[in-house]
Amino acid sequence: MAKKSKQTRPAQAPAAQDKPATLKDLLDPKVLEKLKAQANDLKQEEEDRKATKRQQEEEARKAEQKRKENDFEYLLNNTKQDWKQYK
């Protein structure tokens, strides 16, 4: 059996200047800042919308619980006390 000779690849020098230009490089810094500010505003609006939605759901849940607490049948069925003790 013949030994296989290993092929060596020529080392590639890192060519930082040969990289293609990115959009970030091509945009004016002022435009880039405006885009970042707009993205931050949109994120803040989304967080505010989620917070208000969560608050509305919490209020609805509290209103439903209050309605149930005024319903005698619900309270009777869901009580944790053992009423047989009081006979």
C-alpha positions as CSV (number, residue, x, y, z in Angstrom):
1,M,0.0,0.0,0.0
2,A,1.2,3.4,-0.9
3,K,1.2,6.2,1.5
4,K,-1.1,9.1,0.7
5,S,0.6,12.4,0.4
6,K,-1.0,15.2,2.3
7,Q,-1.9,18.2,0.3
8,T,-1.2,21.5,2.0
9,R,-3.4,24.5,1.3
10,P,-1.9,27.9,0.9
11,A,-2.6,30.0,4.0
12,Q,-5.1,32.7,3.1
13,A,-4.2,36.1,4.4
14,P,-7.1,38.0,6.1
15,A,-8.1,40.6,3.6
16,A,-10.1,43.2,5.5
17,Q,-10.1,45.6,2.6
18,D,-11.5,43.0,0.2
19,K,-14.7,42.6,2.1
20,P,-17.8,44.0,0.4
21,A,-19.2,47.3,1.7
22,T,-22.1,46.8,4.1
23,L,-25.2,48.9,4.2
24,K,-24.0,50.4,7.5
25,D,-20.9,51.6,5.8
26,L,-22.8,53.1,3.0
27,L,-25.3,55.0,5.1
28,D,-24.8,58.5,6.4
29,P,-24.2,58.4,10.2
30,K,-27.2,60.8,10.7
31,V,-29.5,58.5,8.8
32,L,-28.2,55.6,10.8
33,E,-28.9,57.4,14.1
34,K,-32.5,58.3,12.9
35,L,-33.1,54.6,12.0
36,K,-31.8,53.5,15.4
37,A,-34.0,56.1,17.2
38,Q,-37.0,55.0,15.2
39,A,-36.3,51.3,16.1
40,N,-36.1,52.3,19.8
41,D,-39.4,54.2,19.5
42,L,-41.1,51.2,17.9
43,K,-39.8,48.9,20.6
44,Q,-41.0,51.3,23.3
45,E,-44.5,51.5,21.7
46,E,-44.6,47.7,21.6
47,E,-43.7,47.4,25.2
48,D,-46.3,50.1,26.1
49,R,-49.0,48.2,24.1
50,K,-48.1,44.9,25.8
51,A,-48.2,46.6,29.3
52,T,-51.7,48.1,28.6
53,K,-53.0,44.8,27.3
54,R,-51.6,43.0,30.4
55,Q,-53.2,45.6,32.6
56,Q,-56.6,45.2,30.9
57,E,-56.4,41.4,31.2
58,E,-55.6,41.8,34.9
59,E,-58.6,44.1,35.4
60,A,-60.9,41.7,33.6
61,R,-59.6,38.9,35.7
62,K,-60.3,40.9,38.9
63,A,-63.8,41.8,37.7
64,E,-64.6,38.2,37.0
65,Q,-63.3,37.1,40.4
66,K,-65.4,39.8,42.1
67,R,-68.5,38.7,40.2
68,K,-67.8,35.1,41.3
69,E,-67.4,36.1,44.9
70,N,-70.9,37.6,44.8
71,D,-72.3,34.3,43.5
72,F,-73.5,32.2,46.4
73,E,-73.5,28.9,44.4
74,Y,-69.9,29.4,43.3
75,L,-68.8,30.1,46.8
76,L,-70.7,27.1,48.1
77,N,-69.2,24.8,45.5
78,N,-65.6,26.1,45.9
79,T,-65.3,26.5,49.6
80,K,-62.4,24.7,51.3
81,Q,-64.0,24.3,54.7
82,D,-65.5,21.0,55.8
83,W,-69.1,21.9,56.6
84,K,-69.6,18.5,58.3
85,Q,-67.7,19.7,61.3
86,Y,-70.4,22.3,62.1
87,K,-73.3,19.8,62.3
